[in-house]
């Protein structure tokens, strides 16, 4: 499944909607797209809406880190929104949950101990 990308700007917020899978073959185009959008729009917040993101691999994770760097470079705040359980778990396992989601999800930690 390919990655469908949509963007919208509302005030000072750039929202990136990711639909499908963010994997190796998709990452170069994704990074180029993000770079172009960051250059075109002067925003304070970059939101990645993950509600319809079905899968990411290590390359996709690298792409999320790339978006974080773009946000830092443009002095924007990065927010991941509508993060599903599997994506939060993936970020937790890779040690990046706090980087992308703020405070770790205590419900997931409780579930792991059962």
C-alpha positions as CSV (number, residue, x, y, z in Angstrom):
1,X,0.0,0.0,0.0
2,X,1.4,3.4,-0.9
3,X,1.4,6.5,1.2
4,X,-1.2,9.2,0.4
5,X,-0.3,12.6,1.7
6,X,-2.5,15.6,2.3
7,X,-1.7,18.9,3.9
8,X,-3.6,21.9,5.1
9,X,-2.6,25.2,6.8
10,X,-4.9,26.7,9.3
11,X,-3.5,29.9,10.8
12,X,0.0,29.1,12.0
13,X,-0.6,25.3,12.0
14,X,0.5,23.0,9.1
15,X,-1.3,19.7,9.4
16,X,0.1,16.7,7.4
17,X,-2.3,13.8,7.0
18,X,-0.6,10.5,6.4
19,X,-2.7,7.7,4.9
20,X,-1.4,4.2,4.3
21,X,2.1,3.0,4.9
22,X,5.3,5.1,5.5
23,X,8.0,2.6,4.4
24,X,11.3,2.7,2.6
25,X,10.1,3.3,-1.0
26,X,7.9,6.2,0.2
27,X,10.4,8.0,2.4
28,X,12.4,10.1,-0.2
29,X,9.2,11.6,-1.7
30,X,7.8,12.1,1.8
31,X,10.9,14.0,3.0
32,X,10.9,16.1,-0.2
33,X,7.3,17.0,0.3
34,X,7.8,18.0,4.0
35,X,10.8,20.1,3.0
36,X,8.8,22.0,0.3
37,X,5.9,22.6,2.7
38,X,8.2,23.9,5.4
39,X,9.8,26.3,2.9
40,X,6.4,27.5,1.6
41,X,4.7,28.1,4.9
42,X,5.8,30.1,7.9
43,X,4.1,28.1,10.7
44,X,4.5,27.7,14.4
45,X,3.2,24.1,14.6
46,X,3.6,21.1,12.4
47,X,1.0,18.4,13.1
48,X,1.3,14.9,11.8
49,X,-2.1,13.4,11.8
50,X,-1.6,9.6,12.1
51,X,-5.2,8.5,12.3
52,X,-5.0,6.7,9.0
53,X,-1.3,5.7,9.1
54,X,-1.4,1.9,9.0
55,X,2.2,0.9,9.2
56,X,5.8,2.4,9.4
57,X,9.1,0.6,9.1
58,X,12.5,1.8,10.3
59,X,12.7,4.1,7.2
60,X,9.4,5.6,8.1
61,X,10.6,6.1,11.7
62,X,13.6,7.9,10.2
63,X,11.2,10.1,8.3
64,X,9.4,11.1,11.5
65,X,12.8,12.0,12.9
66,X,13.4,14.0,9.8
67,X,10.1,15.9,10.3
68,X,11.2,16.6,13.9
69,X,14.4,18.1,12.6
70,X,12.5,20.2,10.1
71,X,10.3,21.5,12.9
72,X,13.4,22.4,15.1
73,X,15.1,24.1,12.1
74,X,12.0,26.2,11.4
75,X,11.4,26.8,15.2
76,X,8.1,25.1,15.0
77,X,6.5,22.8,17.5
78,X,5.9,19.2,16.3
79,X,2.8,17.3,17.3
80,X,1.7,13.8,16.4
81,X,-2.1,13.6,16.6
82,X,-4.4,10.7,16.7
83,X,-1.6,8.2,17.5
84,X,-2.9,4.7,17.4
85,X,-2.0,2.1,20.0
86,X,0.3,0.2,17.7
87,X,2.2,3.4,16.7
88,X,2.6,4.5,20.3
89,X,3.9,1.0,21.2
90,X,6.3,1.2,18.2
91,X,7.6,4.6,19.5
92,X,7.8,3.2,23.0
93,X,9.8,0.2,22.0
94,X,12.2,2.4,20.0
95,X,12.6,4.8,22.9
96,X,11.0,7.7,21.0
97,X,7.6,7.9,22.6
98,X,8.5,10.9,24.8
99,X,10.1,12.6,21.8
100,X,7.0,12.4,19.7
101,X,4.1,12.0,22.2
102,X,5.2,13.8,25.3
103,X,4.6,11.8,28.5
104,X,4.6,8.0,28.1
105,X,1.2,6.4,28.1
106,X,0.8,4.8,31.5
107,X,-2.0,2.5,30.2
108,X,0.5,0.8,27.8
109,X,3.0,0.3,30.7
110,X,0.2,-1.3,32.8
111,X,-0.8,-3.6,29.9
112,X,2.8,-4.7,29.4
113,X,3.0,-5.9,33.0
114,X,0.0,-8.1,32.9
